Amino acid sequence: MESAPYSVLIIEDEYPARMLMMDYVMNCPELKLAGIAESGDKANTLLNEKKFDLVFMDINLPVLNGMDILRSNHSKSTFFIITTAYSEHAVEAFDLDATDYLLKPFSFERFRKSVEKALRFLQESKQTSPNDIQTQIHLKIQSDSAVFLLPYPDIQFISANNKSCVIHTTQKDYETPKLLKEIEEKLPTNQFIRIHKGFLVNLSYVASLRYDKGGSYTIQLKNEDETTLPVGRSYAQSLKEALKL
């Protein structure tokens, strides 16, 4: 990554967990350990004195709870990854724009996956105004009686399915009882665009735009399936402008 290394703060009161986190961070060349806090009050002081790109934070901390720290700092241009043995704070943490939620014990592979997600957000934040950074992180949907927070960079495209939508991500597909128009209103217009009455697409996944006989267009996506989607005639010009063609 061109802007690496990114500065990291570890907030962890338990010595073994703190040493493990330090080892994990130092094994990621994109990251630079810039601070360590063993209590909530020390963490708050560091966050007020210095700018960190990424914070790995436990929840059960001496003096000041990790969730209290997140509540008071989530509007800043710093990305938080929660590291805890307890799952009950996950929904609130994501509501407060936590980038990820790691349940202890976790492997380096799981840690690395979380880091890669944070790196995508950090790269995007370089191209976004400070006031917009925290509003362009993920889409919250309900699917199969559960709530999911889908990071925008993971969403490839969204298709209409009668009175519901299917969100196609890099991991799996999620069906949600929302109309395509309702989903469209929640998405940042600089990242997603309507290409058809039945499709929204993430611009970063568009590999090519093809003109077909009869005046119609199709796009091919940069995904494993090389998905091809139709482009409605009334949407073609706005898509070309968005792609700067």
C-alpha positions, 0 to 999 in steps of 0.5 A: 500500500502506497500510504503505509505504514499506518500507525496503530494503537493497541489498547489491552490490559492483559499482558499475554494478549498485549504481547500477542497483539504486538507480535501480530501487528509487527508481522504486518508490514503495512502497520507501524506500532505507535502506541500501547495503552493498558487502561481505558483512561490512558487510551483516551489520553493517547487518542486525544494527544495523537492521531492514530490510523487504526486502533485494536481495542479490548472492551473490559478495561480498567477505569474506562470501558472500551465501548465508552472510548468507542462512543466518544471517539467514533466520529474521528477519522480513526478506525477501530477493531474490537478485540474481546472474548465477549460477543454481546457488544458486537451490534452496538460496536458496528453501529458505532462504525467499528471496522471489525469485531474479533472474538478471542482467541483469534488466529493470525489468519483471522487478524490478517483478514481484519487488517486487510478490511481496515486497509481498504477503508484507510485507502478509501479515506484518503479520497474522502473528505473527513466529514464523510469518512465514517458515513461510508463504511458499511450497509446495514441490512436484515436477512434471515432474521439477523442483522448484517453490516456489509462493508461497502468495498465487499459489495459487488452489485445488488439485484432486484428480486420482486419485492426484495433485493439480493446483495452480492458480496465477495463472501456470499449473497444476502437477500433482504426485504427491501426494494432496490430504491430503498437500498440505493438511497442508503448507498454513497453515490460516489461508489454505487450507481444504478445501471438498470431498473433491476441492478445497482453496481459498485463502480470499483468492480466494473471491468469493462463496458461493452456496446452491443448490436441494437444499441444496448450495453453490458458491463463485466465485473471484476469478480471470480464469476466475471459477472455480466450485467445489462445496462439500461439505455436510460442509465448508460450515459450516467454510467459512462460519466461515472467511469469517465468514458 
